[in-house]
Amino acid sequence: MKKKPVILSVLAHPDDESFGMGGTLALYAEQGAEVHLVCATRGEVGEMDEKYMQGFDSIADRRESELRCAAGILGLAGVYFLDYRDSGMPGPADNEHPRALFAQPVNEVAENVVCYIRDLKPDIVLTFDPIGGYRHPDHIAIHDATVIAFDRADDPIFAPNAGETYKPRKLYYHTFSRAFLRVSMRLMRLFGQDPTQFGSNKDIDLESLAAVSFPIHAKINIRSVLKKKEAAGRCHASQGGMQMQKGLRGLVSRLFGKADVYMQAYPPVEGKYRAERDLLA
């Protein structure tokens, strides 16, 4: 009997799986792949409207519940937490919390990630690009740890008690089309908004992100699962999952949200290339 393909996504917070590569995860799960998610934190930093806290003891409980709602819609086979603490964006004291992901030794985090690589034996591993999508410290931290874990998963000296060594076939970084960012900036200016102060906390600088370009080695058509991705996003109501599908954000998403794009980190792509349409190819 042919083994099901296995995909492992390694991300930082509840909602990263839906707002980012949710279409990809839903597509491959629908096609029969076994899709797993390792989430480093429970997104417990920040304030939350009281209406979202009814029935929950903490922000972490609420965020985990939202993630499990989304995971069910996306068709994930498993969700695993590393139990680090959300670090928040750069600057606040949350960065210095002793359990903050951003503050942890990268090799220690990598050892925790490698446990799942060796146990689940994925064909491909997915994570953030080197700047974490929009320079969130936790996104960058889990990117760095995942790269180390991937590189050393077949090294018996690294994390020797973390199971039998194993090497996945491919490592991909989810990234954003720079065309998407440029159009977003133009529309924001047209509507009198500042693209250097994007997001609910106005702490994302789209101009600086658009200046960094990553090669697009894979472009995955997610039209057939857009409704699933949108429904998974709505699970994250406390994080604006409903509002993101409306107004300016919703318009840009409809224009550019029909494909997920990736940089292939391993095996390295050399010379001229044509963007792949299937991560498992």
N, C-alpha and C positions, 0 to 999 in steps of 0.2 A: 504494500500500500504506500502510495506516494506521500511523503511528509508535507504537511502544510507549511507554507512560508511563514516565518516568524519575523515580526518587526518590533523593535523596541524604541520608544521615544523617551528621551530623558530631558525633563524640563524643570522649571523652578517653582511655579505656583499653580494652584487651581485657576483656571481660565486660560492659561498659556496653550493648553491643548485644543481649545475651541477657537479662540480668537486668532491663533496662528495657523498651525498645520492641521486643523480639524477636518478639512476636506480630504486631505490625504489619508488620515487615519480611518475615516469613515469609508472611503473608497476601497481601500485594501481589505478592511474587515468585511465589507459587503462582497468582495470577490473571493472570500474564503481564507484570507490570511489570519494568522493569530497575532493580534496587535496588542501590545502591552505598553503601559505608561509607568515610568518612575518619576515621581514628583518630589522634589527636594524639600519643600516646605508646605505648610497649610495656609500660607498667605495671611497670617494673623496680624500683620501690622496695619495701622491706620484706623480711621473712624468709620463707623457704619451706621446708616440710618436705623433708628430704633425699630422701624416696621419690619426690617429684615432679621431682627434678632428674636422675634417672637418664637418661642419654642426651642431656642438654642442658648446654651450656657456661655458660649464664647464665639468670637469672630472665627476662630479656627474651626469650630464645629460647623458653623454656617458654610464656610468656604469648602470644607470637605464634602458636605452634603450637596453643594452645587456641583462639585467635580464628579461625584458619583452619579448624579442625574445626567450630566453630560456624557459620561463614560457609557452609560446604558444606551443613550441615543446613538453615539458614535460606533457602538459595537465592540468596545474594548474587552479583551479577554481577561485583563488583570490591571489593577491600579495599586501601586506600592509607594509608600511614603518613606523618605529617608529621615524624617523627623528633625530636620534643622528648622531654625526660625527664620521667617521672612526678615530681610534686612532693610526693606524700604529703599527709596531712591537715595542718591548720594547726599551726604550732609547730616541728616538727623541722627540723634543718639542711638536709634535702632541699629545703625551700622555696627555699633560697638557692643551690642548685647553678646554675652559669652556663647550663645547658641546660634547667633546670626550666621547664615550660610556664607555671606561675604567674608566673615572673619575667620573661617575655618581653614586649617592647612589643606591645600589643594590635594595632596596625596592621600590624606585621610578620607576626603570626600570621594576621591577616585577609587579607593579600596571598597567603599560601600557600593559604588556604582558597578564595579567589576563583579561583585557577587551576583548581581542580576544578569549581567552578560553571560557569565559562566553557567548560571542555573537555567536561564531561558533559552540560551543558544540562538540568538537572533541571526537571521540572514543579513539584515541591515539595521543600523543604528541611526537615529535621527536626533539632532539637538539644535541649539541656536547657532547663529553665525558668530564670528569672533567678537563682534561688538554687542552681542546679546540682543540683536534686533533694534533696540533703541537705548542702548547703554545702561540698562538696569544692572546694578552690581550683582544681583543674584543670577541673572541670565548669563553674565560673563563668567561668574564663578562656576556654574554648572556646566557651561561649555568647556571651560578649561579642564575640569575634572573628568568630563566624559571623554575628551580627547586622550587624556592619560590612560583612562580605563580601557578604552578601545585599543590603544597602542600596546598595552601591557597585559591584555587579557590572556594572551598565550604565553606569558612569561611565568614560569613556575616559581621564580624568586619573588615576584610581586604578589602581595596578599596570599601567601601560601596556604592559608586556612580558608580561602574563599571558594573552594571547589576546584573541579578539574579544569585545566586550562582550555581555552577555546578562542578561535579567531573569527569574528563575523566577516562577511564578504565585503561589505561596503559601509562607509560612514558619510552621511550627508548633513549639511548645515542648511536649515531653513532660513531663507532670507526674504527681503522685500524687493520687488521691482523698483528700480530708481525712477522709472517713468511714473509709477504709482505715486511715489513721493513728490515728484515734480508737479504732477497734476493736482495733488492734494494742496501743495503750497499755493499754486495759482488760484485755486478755488477759494482757499482761506482768505487770501488777499482781496479777492473779488467781493467776498462777503464781510470785509472789514475785520478779519481775524489775523492775529500774528502767528505765522508758522513756526516761530522760535519758542512759542509758549503753547504747545499742543498738549491735549490730554486733560483729564478732569482736574489734575493738580497743576496744569500749565508748566510741567517740568520736562517736557520733551521738545527738543530742538530739531525740527524736521530739516532745516537748512543744513545743519552739520551732518545729519544722517545721509542726506542726498549727495553729499560730497564724497562719501565713502562708497566705492563700488566693488561688488563681488561678482565673479563670473557665474553665469547661470548655466549649469551643466544638466539640469533636469527641469522640465516644465510639465507638471501633472494636471491634466484636465479634470476638474472636479465638478463640472456642470451637473452631472447625474446625482450628486450627493449634496448639492447646495442647500436643499431644504433641511437635511440632517445637520449640516454645519450650523445653519441659522438657528435651528431648534436647540442644539447644544449650547450655542452662545446665549440663548435666552435663559438657560438654566442658571447662568451667572448673573442673575438680576441685581445682586448687591454691587456688582462691578460695572454696571451700565450695559449689560448684555442686551437689554431691550432697546435702549436709546441708540446703540451703535448701528442699528438697522434702520434708523430714521435720519432725516435731515441730511446735512452735508456728508457725514460719515457714511450713511447708507448709500448715497449717490455714488461716492467714490468706490465703495465696496462693490456695488453693482457693475461699475465700469471695469474694475480690475480684479474682482474676486472670483473669477471663473477658473483660475489656475493657481496652484501653489508652485513656488520656484525654489530650487535648491542648488547649492554649491556642493560638488562632490569632493570630499577631502581625502577619501581612500577608496580604491587605489587612486593615486594622483592622476589627473588628466593632463596630458602633455600634447603640445602642438594644437592644430586646428581640431575643432570638435563641433558636433551637432547636438543640441540639447536633447537628452533622452526623454521619452514619454512614459517610461515605466521604470520605477526605482529598482524593481526586482529583475530587470533584464540582465 
